[in-house]
Amino acid sequence: MMEQPHELAVEAPRTWERPVVCVPVLVALSLVGGRFPSFSTEANLYVFGAGGVLIWLGLTNRVPRRPAPQRLASGAVWWTLPVLVFGVFEGATFFAAAGDDFPTFSRLADPLLEDRLVRSAGWLVWLSAFWGLVRR
Amino acid sequence: MMRTLAIGGFLVGLALFGLVEWLARREGSRIPTLGEVCAYVMRYEVGPVPVGRIGLFGFWWWVGWHFLAR
């Protein structure tokens, strides 16, 4: 039997890596996370548990990774623009420490995240991005 | 006044993230996507230690803890 060339041998994704599996899992985990209020022991344990598992997956070779670019195109410099704008405002509001008069981003987000559905959406964004990082 | 400035500044920052990502996803764009930038940063290693990977995972873990647990 002839050996298949490497570039033609495409490894089928494992069951739990398929969107039809991982999206419902991420949604379910987010709905659970959204039930835990800020400063609760459950919320802390859940963040540390979920983050710990994802970091473990990301640092071991249990999840196949997409190939990383060898070098970045010159256009990468455009990413400094949003980072700079966001960083300047976060730094200014943090060091001004003016409370609600000149609030930090997290101070603005806190009242929004008190709503269970918004909190679950926040969890979904966080977990999905984390899962994306693990696979990079 | 200052509160409006802060809200406006953060909204502009977030909108710029979206705009640059949109520009990066266009056909033939010279701008890498945010995912590609992250993947490049995560390649950084000092000896056998994946410093870039640990740093980015640690940062994102902290973001989750900061917004969702406290």
N, CA and C atoms of all chains as a GROMACS GRO file, in nm:
protein
  618
    1MET      N    1   0.085  -0.121   0.000
    1MET     CA    2   0.000   0.000   0.000
    1MET      C    3   0.088   0.125   0.000
    2MET      N    4   0.058   0.217  -0.090
    2MET     CA    5   0.140   0.339  -0.099
    2MET      C    6   0.117   0.432   0.018
    3GLU      N    7   0.227   0.490   0.065
    3GLU     CA    8   0.212   0.585   0.176
    3GLU      C    9   0.156   0.717   0.123
    4GLN      N   10   0.066   0.775   0.195
    4GLN     CA   11   0.002   0.900   0.150
    4GLN      C   12   0.097   1.017   0.174
    5PRO      N   13   0.111   1.110   0.076
    5PRO     CA   14   0.197   1.227   0.100
    5PRO      C   15   0.144   1.309   0.217
    6HIS      N   16   0.240   1.370   0.292
    6HIS     CA   17   0.203   1.445   0.412
    6HIS      C   18   0.101   1.555   0.386
    7GLU      N   19   0.122   1.631   0.273
    7GLU     CA   20   0.037   1.747   0.250
    7GLU      C   21  -0.107   1.708   0.213
    8LEU      N   22  -0.126   1.580   0.176
    8LEU     CA   23  -0.260   1.537   0.141
    8LEU      C   24  -0.332   1.469   0.258
    9ALA      N   25  -0.255   1.431   0.359
    9ALA     CA   26  -0.313   1.362   0.474
    9ALA      C   27  -0.370   1.465   0.571
   10VAL      N   28  -0.501   1.484   0.565
   10VAL     CA   29  -0.566   1.581   0.653
   10VAL      C   30  -0.625   1.507   0.772
   11GLU      N   31  -0.580   1.548   0.890
   11GLU     CA   32  -0.629   1.482   1.011
   11GLU      C   33  -0.771   1.531   1.041
   12ALA      N   34  -0.861   1.437   1.059
   12ALA     CA   35  -1.000   1.474   1.091
   12ALA      C   36  -1.004   1.533   1.232
   13PRO      N   37  -1.081   1.644   1.252
   13PRO     CA   38  -1.087   1.702   1.386
   13PRO      C   39  -1.151   1.605   1.485
   14ARG      N   40  -1.099   1.608   1.609
   14ARG     CA   41  -1.157   1.522   1.711
   14ARG      C   42  -1.298   1.571   1.742
   15THR      N   43  -1.379   1.483   1.797
   15THR     CA   44  -1.520   1.514   1.819
   15THR      C   45  -1.539   1.644   1.895
   16TRP      N   46  -1.466   1.662   2.006
   16TRP     CA   47  -1.489   1.779   2.092
   16TRP      C   48  -1.429   1.907   2.036
   17GLU      N   49  -1.357   1.897   1.920
   17GLU     CA   50  -1.304   2.018   1.858
   17GLU      C   51  -1.400   2.073   1.752
   18ARG      N   52  -1.502   1.996   1.717
   18ARG     CA   53  -1.596   2.042   1.615
   18ARG      C   54  -1.690   2.146   1.674
   19PRO      N   55  -1.723   2.251   1.592
   19PRO     CA   56  -1.811   2.357   1.643
   19PRO      C   57  -1.944   2.304   1.697
   20VAL      N   58  -1.996   2.198   1.633
   20VAL     CA   59  -2.125   2.144   1.676
   20VAL      C   60  -2.117   2.089   1.820
   21VAL      N   61  -1.996   2.058   1.864
   21VAL     CA   62  -1.976   2.009   2.001
   21VAL      C   63  -1.929   2.122   2.092
   22CYS      N   64  -1.824   2.193   2.050
   22CYS     CA   65  -1.761   2.290   2.143
   22CYS      C   66  -1.848   2.415   2.164
   23VAL      N   67  -1.927   2.457   2.064
   23VAL     CA   68  -2.012   2.577   2.084
   23VAL      C   69  -2.118   2.553   2.192
   24PRO      N   70  -2.196   2.442   2.184
   24PRO     CA   71  -2.292   2.419   2.293
   24PRO      C   72  -2.225   2.403   2.430
   25VAL      N   73  -2.106   2.342   2.432
   25VAL     CA   74  -2.035   2.327   2.561
   25VAL      C   75  -1.997   2.463   2.617
   26LEU      N   76  -1.945   2.552   2.529
   26LEU     CA   77  -1.907   2.687   2.574
   26LEU      C   78  -2.030   2.765   2.621
   27VAL      N   79  -2.143   2.750   2.549
   27VAL     CA   80  -2.267   2.819   2.589
   27VAL      C   81  -2.314   2.768   2.725
   28ALA      N   82  -2.311   2.636   2.743
   28ALA     CA   83  -2.356   2.577   2.871
   28ALA      C   84  -2.267   2.625   2.986
   29LEU      N   85  -2.135   2.624   2.964
   29LEU     CA   86  -2.042   2.670   3.068
   29LEU      C   87  -2.067   2.818   3.100
   30SER      N   88  -2.100   2.898   2.996
   30SER     CA   89  -2.124   3.041   3.015
   30SER      C   90  -2.252   3.065   3.095
   31LEU      N   91  -2.355   2.986   3.066
   31LEU     CA   92  -2.481   3.002   3.139
   31LEU      C   93  -2.462   2.968   3.287
   32VAL      N   94  -2.380   2.868   3.314
   32VAL     CA   95  -2.350   2.833   3.455
   32VAL      C   96  -2.270   2.947   3.519
   33GLY      N   97  -2.167   2.996   3.448
   33GLY     CA   98  -2.085   3.104   3.502
   33GLY      C   99  -2.166   3.229   3.531
   34GLY      N  100  -2.265   3.256   3.445
   34GLY     CA  101  -2.348   3.376   3.461
   34GLY      C  102  -2.433   3.373   3.587
   35ARG      N  103  -2.448   3.256   3.648
   35ARG     CA  104  -2.530   3.244   3.770
   35ARG      C  105  -2.454   3.290   3.895
   36PHE      N  106  -2.321   3.297   3.886
   36PHE     CA  107  -2.243   3.329   4.005
   36PHE      C  108  -2.217   3.479   4.015
   37PRO      N  109  -2.259   3.544   4.121
   37PRO     CA  110  -2.237   3.688   4.134
   37PRO      C  111  -2.091   3.723   4.165
   38SER      N  112  -2.057   3.849   4.142
   38SER     CA  113  -1.921   3.896   4.170
   38SER      C  114  -1.886   3.873   4.317
   39PHE      N  115  -1.761   3.852   4.344
   39PHE     CA  116  -1.705   3.838   4.478
   39PHE      C  117  -1.751   3.710   4.549
   40SER      N  118  -1.827   3.623   4.477
   40SER     CA  119  -1.868   3.499   4.542
   40SER      C  120  -1.756   3.395   4.531
   41THR      N  121  -1.754   3.304   4.625
   41THR     CA  122  -1.654   3.196   4.621
   41THR      C  123  -1.673   3.112   4.495
   42GLU      N  124  -1.802   3.089   4.459
   42GLU     CA  125  -1.831   3.007   4.341
   42GLU      C  126  -1.772   3.069   4.214
   43ALA      N  127  -1.788   3.203   4.201
   43ALA     CA  128  -1.737   3.271   4.082
   43ALA      C  129  -1.584   3.258   4.075
   44ASN      N  130  -1.518   3.277   4.189
   44ASN     CA  131  -1.371   3.265   4.192
   44ASN      C  132  -1.327   3.124   4.155
   45LEU      N  133  -1.392   3.023   4.216
   45LEU     CA  134  -1.354   2.885   4.188
   45LEU      C  135  -1.380   2.850   4.042
   46TYR      N  136  -1.490   2.901   3.988
   46TYR     CA  137  -1.527   2.869   3.849
   46TYR      C  138  -1.426   2.932   3.751
   47VAL      N  139  -1.389   3.057   3.777
   47VAL     CA  140  -1.290   3.122   3.689
   47VAL      C  141  -1.156   3.050   3.698
   48PHE      N  142  -1.113   3.020   3.821
   48PHE     CA  143  -0.983   2.954   3.835
   48PHE      C  144  -0.987   2.812   3.778
   49GLY      N  145  -1.100   2.743   3.796
   49GLY     CA  146  -1.112   2.607   3.742
   49GLY      C  147  -1.112   2.606   3.590
   50ALA      N  148  -1.201   2.689   3.530
   50ALA     CA  149  -1.213   2.692   3.383
   50ALA      C  150  -1.082   2.740   3.320
   51GLY      N  151  -1.026   2.848   3.377
   51GLY     CA  152  -0.900   2.902   3.324
   51GLY      C  153  -0.787   2.802   3.340
   52GLY      N  154  -0.785   2.734   3.454
   52GLY     CA  155  -0.679   2.636   3.480
   52GLY      C  156  -0.681   2.522   3.380
   53VAL      N  157  -0.802   2.471   3.352
   53VAL     CA  158  -0.815   2.361   3.255
   53VAL      C  159  -0.770   2.407   3.115
   54LEU      N  160  -0.814   2.530   3.077
   54LEU     CA  161  -0.778   2.581   2.944
   54LEU      C  162  -0.628   2.604   2.932
   55ILE      N  163  -0.566   2.655   3.038
   55ILE     CA  164  -0.421   2.675   3.034
   55ILE      C  165  -0.349   2.541   3.025
   56TRP      N  166  -0.399   2.445   3.100
   56TRP     CA  167  -0.339   2.310   3.094
   56TRP      C  168  -0.349   2.254   2.952
   57LEU      N  169  -0.466   2.270   2.888
   57LEU     CA  170  -0.482   2.224   2.750
   57LEU      C  171  -0.390   2.300   2.655
   58GLY      N  172  -0.372   2.428   2.683
   58GLY     CA  173  -0.293   2.513   2.594
   58GLY      C  174  -0.143   2.492   2.608
   59LEU      N  175  -0.099   2.448   2.725
   59LEU     CA  176   0.045   2.430   2.747
   59LEU      C  177   0.090   2.286   2.720
   60THR      N  178  -0.006   2.193   2.721
   60THR     CA  179   0.029   2.057   2.681
   60THR      C  180  -0.012   2.046   2.533
   61ASN      N  181   0.025   1.940   2.470
   61ASN     CA  182  -0.006   1.929   2.326
   61ASN      C  183  -0.130   1.845   2.302
   62ARG      N  184  -0.232   1.864   2.384
   62ARG     CA  185  -0.352   1.782   2.372
   62ARG      C  186  -0.450   1.835   2.266
   63VAL      N  187  -0.434   1.964   2.231
   63VAL     CA  188  -0.523   2.023   2.130
   63VAL      C  189  -0.437   2.064   2.010
   64PRO      N  190  -0.473   2.019   1.890
   64PRO     CA  191  -0.396   2.061   1.771
   64PRO      C  192  -0.402   2.212   1.751
   65ARG      N  193  -0.288   2.271   1.713
   65ARG     CA  194  -0.283   2.416   1.695
   65ARG      C  195  -0.275   2.451   1.548
   66ARG      N  196  -0.331   2.568   1.517
   66ARG     CA  197  -0.316   2.620   1.382
   66ARG      C  198  -0.172   2.670   1.367
   67PRO      N  199  -0.116   2.662   1.246
   67PRO     CA  200   0.022   2.710   1.230
   67PRO      C  201   0.031   2.862   1.255
   68ALA      N  202   0.132   2.902   1.332
   68ALA     CA  203   0.151   3.044   1.363
   68ALA      C  204   0.233   3.109   1.253
   69PRO      N  205   0.210   3.238   1.222
   69PRO     CA  206   0.291   3.304   1.119
   69PRO      C  207   0.437   3.316   1.164
   70GLN      N  208   0.530   3.298   1.069
   70GLN     CA  209   0.673   3.308   1.100
   70GLN      C  210   0.712   3.453   1.127
   71ARG      N  211   0.647   3.546   1.056
   71ARG     CA  212   0.670   3.689   1.079
   71ARG      C  213   0.541   3.764   1.050
   72LEU      N  214   0.531   3.884   1.107
   72LEU     CA  215   0.409   3.963   1.088
   72LEU      C  216   0.428   4.062   0.974
   73ALA      N  217   0.323   4.086   0.898
   73ALA     CA  218   0.329   4.186   0.792
   73ALA      C  219   0.341   4.325   0.854
   74SER      N  220   0.392   4.419   0.776
   74SER     CA  221   0.416   4.554   0.829
   74SER      C  222   0.287   4.621   0.879
   75GLY      N  223   0.173   4.576   0.824
   75GLY     CA  224   0.045   4.634   0.866
   75GLY      C  225   0.010   4.606   1.012
   76ALA      N  226   0.088   4.519   1.077
   76ALA     CA  227   0.060   4.486   1.218
   76ALA      C  228   0.068   4.610   1.307
   77VAL      N  229   0.141   4.711   1.260
   77VAL     CA  230   0.157   4.833   1.339
   77VAL      C  231   0.022   4.901   1.364
   78TRP      N  232  -0.077   4.875   1.280
   78TRP     CA  233  -0.210   4.936   1.298
   78TRP      C  234  -0.276   4.891   1.428
   79TRP      N  235  -0.234   4.775   1.479
   79TRP     CA  236  -0.293   4.725   1.603
   79TRP      C  237  -0.253   4.811   1.724
   80THR      N  238  -0.145   4.889   1.707
   80THR     CA  239  -0.106   4.975   1.820
   80THR      C  240  -0.208   5.088   1.842
   81LEU      N  241  -0.284   5.121   1.737
   81LEU     CA  242  -0.380   5.232   1.748
   81LEU      C  243  -0.492   5.202   1.850
   82PRO      N  244  -0.569   5.092   1.834
   82PRO     CA  245  -0.672   5.065   1.937
   82PRO      C  246  -0.612   5.037   2.074
   83VAL      N  247  -0.495   4.970   2.076
   83VAL     CA  248  -0.432   4.939   2.206
   83VAL      C  249  -0.393   5.069   2.276
   84LEU      N  250  -0.339   5.163   2.198
   84LEU     CA  251  -0.295   5.291   2.255
   84LEU      C  252  -0.415   5.372   2.307
   85VAL      N  253  -0.521   5.382   2.226
   85VAL     CA  254  -0.640   5.460   2.267
   85VAL      C  255  -0.699   5.399   2.394
   86PHE      N  256  -0.717   5.267   2.393
   86PHE     CA  257  -0.776   5.201   2.510
   86PHE      C  258  -0.683   5.214   2.631
   87GLY      N  259  -0.554   5.194   2.608
   87GLY     CA  260  -0.457   5.201   2.718
   87GLY      C  261  -0.448   5.340   2.778
   88VAL      N  262  -0.453   5.444   2.696
   88VAL     CA  263  -0.445   5.582   2.746
   88VAL      C  264  -0.565   5.611   2.837
   89PHE      N  265  -0.685   5.572   2.791
   89PHE     CA  266  -0.804   5.600   2.872
   89PHE      C  267  -0.808   5.514   2.998
   90GLU      N  268  -0.765   5.389   2.988
   90GLU     CA  269  -0.764   5.303   3.107
   90GLU      C  270  -0.661   5.356   3.209
   91GLY      N  271  -0.545   5.395   3.157
   91GLY     CA  272  -0.441   5.449   3.247
   91GLY      C  273  -0.485   5.579   3.312
   92ALA      N  274  -0.543   5.669   3.230
   92ALA     CA  275  -0.584   5.800   3.283
   92ALA      C  276  -0.693   5.785   3.388
   93THR      N  277  -0.793   5.701   3.360
   93THR     CA  278  -0.903   5.684   3.457
   93THR      C  279  -0.855   5.612   3.583
   94PHE      N  280  -0.762   5.519   3.566
   94PHE     CA  281  -0.711   5.444   3.682
   94PHE      C  282  -0.632   5.535   3.775
   95PHE      N  283  -0.541   5.614   3.717
   95PHE     CA  284  -0.455   5.698   3.802
   95PHE      C  285  -0.529   5.822   3.854
   96ALA      N  286  -0.633   5.866   3.782
   96ALA     CA  287  -0.712   5.979   3.833
   96ALA      C  288  -0.793   5.935   3.956
   97ALA      N  289  -0.829   5.807   3.959
   97ALA     CA  290  -0.905   5.749   4.071
   97ALA      C  291  -1.021   5.840   4.111
   98ALA      N  292  -1.095   5.887   4.011
   98ALA     CA  293  -1.204   5.982   4.036
   98ALA      C  294  -1.340   5.913   4.048
   99GLY      N  295  -1.341   5.782   4.063
   99GLY     CA  296  -1.467   5.710   4.081
   99GLY      C  297  -1.559   5.723   3.961
  100ASP      N  298  -1.688   5.748   3.988
  100ASP     CA  299  -1.787   5.754   3.880
  100ASP      C  300  -1.775   5.881   3.794
  101ASP      N  301  -1.700   5.981   3.840
  101ASP     CA  302  -1.683   6.104   3.760
  101ASP      C  303  -1.596   6.079   3.638
  102PHE      N  304  -1.498   5.990   3.652
  102PHE     CA  305  -1.406   5.959   3.541
  102PHE      C  306  -1.373   5.810   3.555
  103PRO      N  307  -1.472   5.723   3.521
  103PRO     CA  308  -1.462   5.581   3.557
  103PRO      C  309  -1.368   5.499   3.468
  104THR      N  310  -1.309   5.396   3.531
  104THR     CA  311  -1.230   5.299   3.455
  104THR      C  312  -1.326   5.210   3.375
  105PHE      N  313  -1.271   5.131   3.284
  105PHE     CA  314  -1.355   5.043   3.202
  105PHE      C  315  -1.428   4.941   3.288
  106SER      N  316  -1.357   4.885   3.388
  106SER     CA  317  -1.422   4.784   3.471
  106SER      C  318  -1.532   4.844   3.558
  107ARG      N  319  -1.512   4.971   3.600
  107ARG     CA  320  -1.617   5.037   3.679
  107ARG      C  321  -1.742   5.060   3.595
  108LEU      N  322  -1.722   5.088   3.466
  108LEU     CA  323  -1.835   5.105   3.374
  108LEU      C  324  -1.903   4.971   3.346
  109ALA      N  325  -1.822   4.864   3.342
  109ALA     CA  326  -1.877   4.733   3.307
  109ALA      C  327  -1.952   4.668   3.423
  110ASP      N  328  -1.911   4.700   3.547
  110ASP     CA  329  -1.969   4.633   3.665
  110ASP      C  330  -2.122   4.634   3.670
  111PRO      N  331  -2.189   4.752   3.656
  111PRO     CA  332  -2.336   4.749   3.662
  111PRO      C  333  -2.399   4.668   3.549
  112LEU      N  334  -2.334   4.667   3.432
  112LEU     CA  335  -2.387   4.589   3.320
  112LEU      C  336  -2.377   4.440   3.350
  113LEU      N  337  -2.266   4.400   3.415
  113LEU     CA  338  -2.242   4.258   3.440
  113LEU      C  339  -2.325   4.204   3.557
  114GLU      N  340  -2.400   4.292   3.623
  114GLU     CA  341  -2.488   4.243   3.730
  114GLU      C  342  -2.608   4.167   3.673
  115ASP      N  343  -2.644   4.202   3.548
  115ASP     CA  344  -2.753   4.130   3.481
  115ASP      C  345  -2.703   3.989   3.442
  116ARG      N  346  -2.782   3.887   3.476
  116ARG     CA  347  -2.737   3.749   3.456
  116ARG      C  348  -2.710   3.715   3.310
  117LEU      N  349  -2.795   3.768   3.220
  117LEU     CA  350  -2.778   3.737   3.078
  117LEU      C  351  -2.652   3.805   3.022
  118VAL      N  352  -2.631   3.932   3.061
  118VAL     CA  353  -2.510   4.003   3.015
  118VAL      C  354  -2.386   3.934   3.071
  119ARG      N  355  -2.397   3.890   3.196
  119ARG     CA  356  -2.284   3.821   3.260
  119ARG      C  357  -2.252   3.690   3.185
  120SER      N  358  -2.357   3.618   3.146
  120SER     CA  359  -2.336   3.494   3.069
  120SER      C  360  -2.272   3.526   2.934
  121ALA      N  361  -2.316   3.638   2.872
  121ALA     CA  362  -2.256   3.679   2.744
  121ALA      C  363  -2.108   3.712   2.764
  122GLY      N  364  -2.077   3.777   2.875
  122GLY     CA  365  -1.937   3.807   2.908
  122GLY      C  366  -1.856   3.679   2.924
  123TRP      N  367  -1.916   3.581   2.991
  123TRP     CA  368  -1.850   3.451   3.007
  123TRP      C  369  -1.825   3.386   2.871
  124LEU      N  370  -1.925   3.397   2.782
  124LEU     CA  371  -1.912   3.334   2.650
  124LEU      C  372  -1.797   3.398   2.570
  125VAL      N  373  -1.788   3.531   2.577
  125VAL     CA  374  -1.678   3.601   2.508
  125VAL      C  375  -1.544   3.556   2.566
  126TRP      N  376  -1.536   3.552   2.698
  126TRP     CA  377  -1.409   3.517   2.764
  126TRP      C  378  -1.368   3.374   2.732
  127LEU      N  379  -1.462   3.280   2.746
  127LEU     CA  380  -1.429   3.139   2.723
  127LEU      C  381  -1.398   3.112   2.575
  128SER      N  382  -1.475   3.176   2.484
  128SER     CA  383  -1.452   3.153   2.340
  128SER      C  384  -1.315   3.205   2.299
  129ALA      N  385  -1.280   3.324   2.349
  129ALA     CA  386  -1.149   3.380   2.316
  129ALA      C  387  -1.038   3.293   2.375
  130PHE      N  388  -1.059   3.243   2.496
  130PHE     CA  389  -0.960   3.156   2.561
  130PHE      C  390  -0.942   3.027   2.479
  131TRP      N  391  -1.053   2.969   2.436
  131TRP     CA  392  -1.048   2.848   2.354
  131TRP      C  393  -0.974   2.876   2.223
  132GLY      N  394  -1.000   2.994   2.166
  132GLY     CA  395  -0.929   3.034   2.044
  132GLY      C  396  -0.779   3.045   2.067
  133LEU      N  397  -0.740   3.099   2.183
  133LEU     CA  398  -0.597   3.111   2.215
  133LEU      C  399  -0.533   2.974   2.233
  134VAL      N  400  -0.605   2.885   2.299
  134VAL     CA  401  -0.552   2.750   2.324
  134VAL      C  402  -0.520   2.681   2.192
  135ARG      N  403  -0.602   2.707   2.090
  135ARG     CA  404  -0.585   2.639   1.961
  135ARG      C  405  -0.488   2.711   1.868
  136ARG      N  406  -0.428   2.820   1.915
  136ARG     CA  407  -0.331   2.893   1.834
  136ARG      C  408  -0.190   2.844   1.861
  137MET      N  409  -1.920   6.557   3.237
  137MET     CA  410  -1.833   6.589   3.124
  137MET      C  411  -1.716   6.488   3.112
  138MET      N  412  -1.644   6.469   3.225
  138MET     CA  413  -1.531   6.376   3.224
  138MET      C  414  -1.580   6.231   3.207
  139ARG      N  415  -1.697   6.204   3.265
  139ARG     CA  416  -1.755   6.070   3.252
  139ARG      C  417  -1.787   6.039   3.105
  140THR      N  418  -1.844   6.139   3.038
  140THR     CA  419  -1.876   6.123   2.894
  140THR      C  420  -1.749   6.103   2.813
  141LEU      N  421  -1.645   6.176   2.852
  141LEU     CA  422  -1.515   6.164   2.782
  141LEU      C  423  -1.462   6.021   2.798
  142ALA      N  424  -1.470   5.966   2.920
  142ALA     CA  425  -1.420   5.830   2.946
  142ALA      C  426  -1.500   5.729   2.865
  143ILE      N  427  -1.634   5.741   2.871
  143ILE     CA  428  -1.718   5.646   2.797
  143ILE      C  429  -1.688   5.655   2.646
  144GLY      N  430  -1.679   5.779   2.597
  144GLY     CA  431  -1.648   5.800   2.455
  144GLY      C  432  -1.514   5.741   2.418
  145GLY      N  433  -1.415   5.761   2.502
  145GLY     CA  434  -1.280   5.710   2.475
  145GLY      C  435  -1.278   5.558   2.467
  146PHE      N  436  -1.345   5.492   2.562
  146PHE     CA  437  -1.348   5.346   2.559
  146PHE      C  438  -1.425   5.295   2.438
  147LEU      N  439  -1.534   5.363   2.404
  147LEU     CA  440  -1.612   5.320   2.286
  147LEU      C  441  -1.529   5.336   2.158
  148VAL      N  442  -1.453   5.446   2.149
  148VAL     CA  443  -1.367   5.466   2.031
  148VAL      C  444  -1.261   5.356   2.026
  149GLY      N  445  -1.202   5.324   2.142
  149GLY     CA  446  -1.101   5.217   2.149
  149GLY      C  447  -1.158   5.084   2.101
  150LEU      N  448  -1.276   5.048   2.151
  150LEU     CA  449  -1.339   4.921   2.110
  150LEU      C  450  -1.374   4.922   1.961
  151ALA      N  451  -1.425   5.038   1.915
  151ALA     CA  452  -1.461   5.049   1.772
  151ALA      C  453  -1.336   5.033   1.684
  152LEU      N  454  -1.223   5.087   1.733
  152LEU     CA  455  -1.099   5.074   1.656
  152LEU      C  456  -1.053   4.929   1.648
  153PHE      N  457  -1.071   4.853   1.759
  153PHE     CA  458  -1.039   4.710   1.755
  153PHE      C  459  -1.121   4.643   1.644
  154GLY      N  460  -1.251   4.673   1.640
  154GLY     CA  461  -1.339   4.614   1.540
  154GLY      C  462  -1.299   4.657   1.399
  155LEU      N  463  -1.266   4.786   1.384
  155LEU     CA  464  -1.231   4.838   1.252
  155LEU      C  465  -1.103   4.772   1.198
  156VAL      N  466  -1.000   4.764   1.283
  156VAL     CA  467  -0.872   4.706   1.237
  156VAL      C  468  -0.892   4.557   1.204
  157GLU      N  469  -0.972   4.487   1.286
  157GLU     CA  470  -0.998   4.345   1.257
  157GLU      C  471  -1.071   4.331   1.123
  158TRP      N  472  -1.167   4.419   1.099
  158TRP     CA  473  -1.240   4.416   0.972
  158TRP      C  474  -1.146   4.442   0.854
  159LEU      N  475  -1.058   4.541   0.869
  159LEU     CA  476  -0.961   4.572   0.763
  159LEU      C  477  -0.868   4.452   0.740
  160ALA      N  478  -0.830   4.385   0.849
  160ALA     CA  479  -0.737   4.271   0.840
  160ALA      C  480  -0.799   4.153   0.765
  161ARG      N  481  -0.930   4.141   0.772
  161ARG     CA  482  -0.997   4.026   0.711
  161ARG      C  483  -1.031   4.048   0.564
  162ARG      N  484  -1.000   4.166   0.512
  162ARG     CA  485  -1.028   4.190   0.370
  162ARG      C  486  -0.929   4.110   0.284
  163GLU      N  487  -0.973   4.078   0.164
  163GLU     CA  488  -0.888   4.003   0.069
  163GLU      C  489  -0.758   4.080   0.043
  164GLY      N  490  -0.645   4.014   0.057
  164GLY     CA  491  -0.516   4.073   0.024
  164GLY      C  492  -0.468   4.178   0.123
  165SER      N  493  -0.527   4.182   0.242
  165SER     CA  494  -0.488   4.282   0.341
  165SER      C  495  -0.346   4.258   0.392
  166ARG      N  496  -0.273   4.367   0.418
  166ARG     CA  497  -0.138   4.355   0.473
  166ARG      C  498  -0.141   4.361   0.626
  167ILE      N  499  -0.262   4.374   0.680
  167ILE     CA  500  -0.277   4.378   0.826
  167ILE      C  501  -0.311   4.237   0.876
  168PRO      N  502  -0.235   4.183   0.970
  168PRO     CA  503  -0.271   4.051   1.023
  168PRO      C  504  -0.392   4.062   1.114
  169THR      N  505  -0.468   3.952   1.128
  169THR     CA  506  -0.582   3.955   1.220
  169THR      C  507  -0.530   3.951   1.364
  170LEU      N  508  -0.618   3.983   1.459
  170LEU     CA  509  -0.578   3.981   1.600
  170LEU      C  510  -0.533   3.840   1.641
  171GLY      N  511  -0.600   3.739   1.586
  171GLY     CA  512  -0.563   3.600   1.614
  171GLY      C  513  -0.422   3.570   1.566
  172GLU      N  514  -0.385   3.622   1.449
  172GLU     CA  515  -0.250   3.598   1.397
  172GLU      C  516  -0.146   3.671   1.482
  173VAL      N  517  -0.180   3.792   1.528
  173VAL     CA  518  -0.087   3.866   1.614
  173VAL      C  519  -0.066   3.788   1.745
  174CYS      N  520  -0.177   3.736   1.800
  174CYS     CA  521  -0.166   3.658   1.924
  174CYS      C  522  -0.081   3.532   1.901
  175ALA      N  523  -0.106   3.463   1.788
  175ALA     CA  524  -0.031   3.341   1.758
  175ALA      C  525   0.118   3.372   1.745
  176TYR      N  526   0.151   3.487   1.685
  176TYR     CA  527   0.291   3.526   1.670
  176TYR      C  528   0.354   3.554   1.806
  177VAL      N  529   0.280   3.626   1.891
  177VAL     CA  530   0.331   3.656   2.026
  177VAL      C  531   0.353   3.525   2.104
  178MET      N  532   0.262   3.429   2.084
  178MET     CA  533   0.271   3.304   2.160
  178MET      C  534   0.385   3.214   2.113
  179ARG      N  535   0.446   3.248   2.000
  179ARG     CA  536   0.562   3.170   1.953
  179ARG      C  537   0.687   3.201   2.034
  180TYR      N  538   0.685   3.314   2.105
  180TYR     CA  539   0.806   3.359   2.174
  180TYR      C  540   0.842   3.265   2.289
  181GLU      N  541   0.965   3.214   2.284
  181GLU     CA  542   1.011   3.122   2.388
  181GLU      C  543   1.147   3.166   2.437
  182VAL      N  544   1.173   3.144   2.565
  182VAL     CA  545   1.307   3.166   2.620
  182VAL      C  546   1.357   3.028   2.660
  183GLY      N  547   1.451   2.975   2.580
  183GLY     CA  548   1.494   2.836   2.601
  183GLY      C  549   1.374   2.746   2.580
  184PRO      N  550   1.350   2.654   2.674
  184PRO     CA  551   1.236   2.564   2.657
  184PRO      C  552   1.105   2.621   2.712
  185VAL      N  553   1.110   2.744   2.768
  185VAL     CA  554   0.991   2.801   2.834
  185VAL      C  555   0.908   2.883   2.735
  186PRO      N  556   0.781   2.845   2.713
  186PRO     CA  557   0.696   2.921   2.619
  186PRO      C  558   0.644   3.050   2.684
  187VAL      N  559   0.732   3.147   2.694
  187VAL     CA  560   0.702   3.271   2.767
  187VAL      C  561   0.581   3.345   2.707
  188GLY      N  562   0.577   3.352   2.575
  188GLY     CA  563   0.466   3.423   2.509
  188GLY      C  564   0.332   3.357   2.539
  189ARG      N  565   0.332   3.225   2.533
  189ARG     CA  566   0.209   3.149   2.559
  189ARG      C  567   0.164   3.166   2.704
  190ILE      N  568   0.257   3.152   2.795
  190ILE     CA  569   0.224   3.166   2.938
  190ILE      C  570   0.176   3.308   2.967
  191GLY      N  571   0.243   3.406   2.906
  191GLY     CA  572   0.207   3.546   2.931
  191GLY      C  573   0.067   3.579   2.882
  192LEU      N  574   0.034   3.533   2.762
  192LEU     CA  575  -0.098   3.565   2.706
  192LEU      C  576  -0.210   3.489   2.779
  193PHE      N  577  -0.183   3.362   2.811
  193PHE     CA  578  -0.283   3.285   2.888
  193PHE      C  579  -0.304   3.350   3.025
  194GLY      N  580  -0.194   3.391   3.089
  194GLY     CA  581  -0.203   3.453   3.221
  194GLY      C  582  -0.281   3.584   3.215
  195PHE      N  583  -0.254   3.664   3.111
  195PHE     CA  584  -0.325   3.791   3.096
  195PHE      C  585  -0.475   3.767   3.079
  196TRP      N  586  -0.510   3.670   2.993
  196TRP     CA  587  -0.652   3.646   2.965
  196TRP      C  588  -0.723   3.585   3.086
  197TRP      N  589  -0.650   3.503   3.162
  197TRP     CA  590  -0.705   3.447   3.286
  197TRP      C  591  -0.736   3.561   3.384
  198TRP      N  592  -0.641   3.653   3.396
  198TRP     CA  593  -0.660   3.768   3.486
  198TRP      C  594  -0.781   3.852   3.441
  199VAL      N  595  -0.798   3.874   3.309
  199VAL     CA  596  -0.912   3.951   3.257
  199VAL      C  597  -1.044   3.886   3.302
  200GLY      N  598  -1.052   3.754   3.289
  200GLY     CA  599  -1.172   3.683   3.332
  200GLY      C  600  -1.197   3.698   3.480
  201TRP      N  601  -1.093   3.682   3.558
  201TRP     CA  602  -1.107   3.695   3.705
  201TRP      C  603  -1.151   3.837   3.741
  202HIS      N  604  -1.088   3.936   3.677
  202HIS     CA  605  -1.114   4.076   3.710
  202HIS      C  606  -1.259   4.116   3.680
  203PHE      N  607  -1.311   4.071   3.566
  203PHE     CA  608  -1.446   4.114   3.526
  203PHE      C  609  -1.556   4.020   3.575
  204LEU      N  610  -1.526   3.891   3.588
  204LEU     CA  611  -1.633   3.794   3.615
  204LEU      C  612  -1.632   3.737   3.756
  205ALA      N  613  -1.524   3.760   3.830
  205ALA     CA  614  -1.520   3.703   3.966
  205ALA      C  615  -1.505   3.809   4.074
  206ARG      N  616  -1.476   3.931   4.036
  206ARG     CA  617  -1.463   4.034   4.140
  206ARG      C  618  -1.523   4.168   4.093
   0.00000   0.00000   0.00000
